[in-house]
């Protein structure tokens, strides 16, 4: 995204966001509040660090006779989709957030 940096320092995971560069529009043209960006990035970091999930979704499966076998329940949401779901839950609890953009959406840098 350009405004977000993740790095590890002595075994700790950090997320840094430059508020001067964190101006985005979502896919519907709505401005994304800085607080929404921060919430999304922290929720994503929680899923990656504390829950040990990769960024994208993945499938749990086994190998049988040289083939990978999975089940519909074997698909697991990755850290990004966990963060998106947390953001949607928060937006449902706080209707005033419906007016602003979603940080978990496809974002476009706001030229203003």
C-alpha positions in Angstrom: 0.0 0.0 0.0 2.9 2.3 0.3 2.0 4.0 3.6 2.3 0.8 5.7 5.6 -0.8 6.8 5.9 -4.0 8.7 9.2 -5.0 10.4 10.5 -7.1 13.1 12.6 -5.7 15.9 14.2 -8.1 18.4 11.4 -10.6 17.8 8.6 -8.1 18.0 6.2 -7.4 15.1 5.5 -3.7 14.4 3.2 -1.9 12.0 3.9 1.7 11.2 1.5 4.0 9.2 2.5 7.4 7.9 -0.7 9.5 8.3 0.5 12.0 5.7 0.5 9.2 3.0 -2.5 7.2 4.2 -5.2 8.9 2.1 -7.2 6.4 0.1 -10.5 5.9 -1.7 -12.2 2.5 -1.7 -13.7 0.8 -4.8 -16.9 2.9 -4.4 -15.0 6.2 -4.3 -15.5 6.7 -0.6 -12.7 8.1 1.5 -11.1 5.7 3.9 -10.7 7.1 7.4 -7.2 6.9 9.0 -8.8 5.1 11.9 -10.2 2.4 9.6 -6.8 1.9 8.0 -5.2 1.5 11.5 -7.9 -0.9 12.6 -7.5 -3.0 9.5 -3.7 -3.2 9.7 -3.8 -4.0 13.5 -6.4 -6.7 12.9 -4.3 -8.2 10.1 -1.2 -8.1 12.2 -3.1 -9.9 15.1 -4.1 -12.7 12.7 -0.6 -13.1 11.4 1.4 -12.8 14.6 -1.0 -14.3 17.3 -2.9 -16.7 15.1 0.0 -17.6 12.9 -1.9 -17.2 9.6 -0.4 -16.2 6.3 -1.7 -13.1 4.5 -3.9 -15.0 2.0 -6.4 -17.8 2.4 -5.1 -21.4 2.4 -6.4 -24.9 2.5 -5.7 -27.7 5.0 -5.4 -31.0 3.4 -3.7 -34.4 3.4 -1.8 -36.3 0.7 -3.4 -39.7 -0.3 -1.9 -41.8 -3.1 0.1 -38.8 -4.3 -2.9 -36.5 -4.5 -3.8 -33.6 -2.2 -7.2 -34.1 -0.6 -9.1 -31.2 0.9 -12.6 -30.7 2.1 -14.8 -27.5 2.0 -14.2 -27.1 5.7 -10.4 -27.3 5.0 -10.3 -23.7 3.6 -9.0 -21.2 6.1 -9.2 -17.5 5.9 -5.9 -15.7 5.7 -4.9 -12.7 7.9 -6.2 -10.2 5.3 -9.7 -11.8 5.1 -9.8 -12.1 8.9 -9.1 -8.4 9.1 -11.8 -7.7 6.5 -14.3 -9.7 8.5 -13.4 -7.8 11.7 -13.8 -4.5 9.9 -17.3 -5.6 8.6 -18.3 -6.6 12.1 -17.2 -3.2 13.5 -19.0 -1.4 10.7 -22.2 -3.3 11.5 -21.9 -2.3 15.2 -21.3 1.4 14.3 -23.6 2.6 11.5 -21.8 5.9 11.2 -18.9 4.0 9.7 -21.1 3.0 6.7 -20.6 6.5 5.2 -16.8 6.1 4.9 -14.7 3.7 2.9 -13.5 0.2 3.9 -9.7 -0.2 4.4 -10.0 -3.9 3.5 -11.4 -3.1 0.0 -9.4 -2.5 -3.1 -7.8 0.9 -2.4 -6.9 3.8 -4.7 -4.6 6.5 -3.6 -6.6 9.8 -3.0 -4.9 12.5 -5.1 -6.0 15.3 -2.6 
